[in-house]
Amino acid sequence: MESPEGLLRTAHELSRAYLDSLPSRPVALPVTAEELRASLRWPLSGRGVPGETVLLDLAAAVEHGLVATAGGRYFGFVIGGTLPVSIAADWLTSAWDQHGTFFVSSPAASVVEEVVAEWLIDLFGLPEHASCGLVTGCQMANFTALAAARHAVLAGAGWNVEQDGLRNSPEITVVAGAEAHVTIHSALRMLGLGANVLSVPVDPQGRMMTAALEAAVRDLSGPLIVCAQAGNVNSGAFDPIAEIASVVHERGGWLHVDGAFGLWARASSRYRDLAVGIDHADSWATDAHKWLNVPYDCGIVFTAHPAAHRAAMTLDASYLQKSEGAERDSLDWVPDVSRRSRAFVLYATLRTLGRDGVAELIEGCCDRAVELSRLIAHDDRLEVLNDVALNQVLITTRQADGGAAVKAMAAAIQREGEIWLGSTSWRGRAALRVSVSSWMTSADDIRRAADAISRAADAAGIPKSSLENTVVEVS
Ligand SMILES: *Cc1c(COP(=O)(O)O)cnc(C)c1O
């Protein structure tokens, strides 16, 4: 085997070159799978190839297929970049290769995870006794939280779901806002709760309407789980969580909050009140790989009911060595058994940023989202569809045939490579979808984005000052 020294040096140099290229490189260029296959698909050799050669070949071969999500001009989905200290801590995590499963398999990973959980609970203002698990992403965080919810509401009805399964169990009513993220539905599906989810209407920003929730649950009795959201994936809007919590708890239900990116608003005194009352929920799911800007993958789940959380996730076998004392075995809190020790990256990132650093990261992105919406208002062909209350901006054209125009604009933007964003549909209108989630996005990147969007309107053939074609807003 080659010594690690040369390989790590090469990895370091290649990483540096990539990171240095982020400010100037196109965000993404059109590339086909066939082109990438042509440079990657070697027959697997018998004797192998020196690692050094492989790393250099790999970096060259993937170059045109890399998407600069780590840079400042990527606005697609809700992605986020990677902070330098997070990348460095991620390298260490790989070198240490800790089996973050039991206390005995890595005492260090176990205790670092404990500390990170305490910091996050404090940062988000969640109940001090909350339980926490680190998972791959918010999908799995939603799954884990809803498994705990399933345990608790059935236990309340005298049923042990871990022991007896769902067949013949008391029926659980599951309620979610009409704008619940798709991963809430897939998590429910994996838990055998996917059928007959009651959908509660939302207001024009996508927020669950409390009166409609009240009406939906008024005549219900029995186990109840309600899924609310902090940060709509399109508009960024927050459900009125304090009001929802009191409706749910009056009926003895469990309130879960999907806060994949929105939970981070709690780290800022400016945005904290968007999620007022969120500490009254029973469980929370969020991501660190989105707004905290750590590398993939890192989702986080919390519950206010550690016993239910543990009961839903724990496992044991004769050959395992679980801790008997107060030590943390991570596998009690997550669906995984063997897993990456994600806590090292969170520890390094949170300690480096501090409270103020996290708040500045969140507020900076929100400021840039507002700035973009202000610049967009200068182009009279375009309009912003949502209240830019957080980091999300939905942009559409005033043209009558907005759908085709928006599609053409997104295609033009993606072809050009100056920025990257996708499209969505918001309350029946097609829109470009912008998420400002990277620490790297600068005021200059926002100007470049606004220019790229205007150029895309030109490319889509939308005439300047085309106000005679305006659609009248339907209220
Ligand atoms: C991104 C997102 C998810 C899913 O998170 P992953 O980390 O991709 O698994 C869930 N809910 C919301 C609101 C999101 O934005």
The ligand as a MOL file (V3000), in Angstrom:
LIG
                    3D

  0  0  0     0  0            999 V3000
M  V30 BEGIN CTAB
M  V30 COUNTS 15 15 0 0 0
M  V30 BEGIN ATOM
M  V30 1 C -34.4670 19.7830 2.3670 0
M  V30 2 C -35.6940 19.5880 3.1770 0
M  V30 3 C -36.0260 18.3410 3.7050 0
M  V30 4 C -35.2300 17.0990 3.3870 0
M  V30 5 O -33.9370 17.1970 3.8650 0
M  V30 6 P -32.7380 16.2960 3.3290 0
M  V30 7 O -31.5830 16.7680 4.1190 0
M  V30 8 O -32.6390 16.5430 1.8700 0
M  V30 9 O -33.0930 14.8650 3.6390 0
M  V30 10 C -37.1410 18.2620 4.5150 0
M  V30 11 N -37.9060 19.3390 4.7600 0
M  V30 12 C -37.6320 20.5510 4.2650 0
M  V30 13 C -38.5200 21.7160 4.5940 0
M  V30 14 C -36.5070 20.7250 3.4600 0
M  V30 15 O -36.2050 21.9440 2.9630 0
M  V30 END ATOM
M  V30 BEGIN BOND
M  V30 1 1 1 2
M  V30 2 1 2 3
M  V30 3 2 2 14
M  V30 4 1 3 4
M  V30 5 2 3 10
M  V30 6 1 4 5
M  V30 7 1 5 6
M  V30 8 2 6 7
M  V30 9 1 6 8
M  V30 10 1 6 9
M  V30 11 1 10 11
M  V30 12 2 11 12
M  V30 13 1 12 13
M  V30 14 1 12 14
M  V30 15 1 14 15
M  V30 END BOND
M  V30 END CTAB
M  END
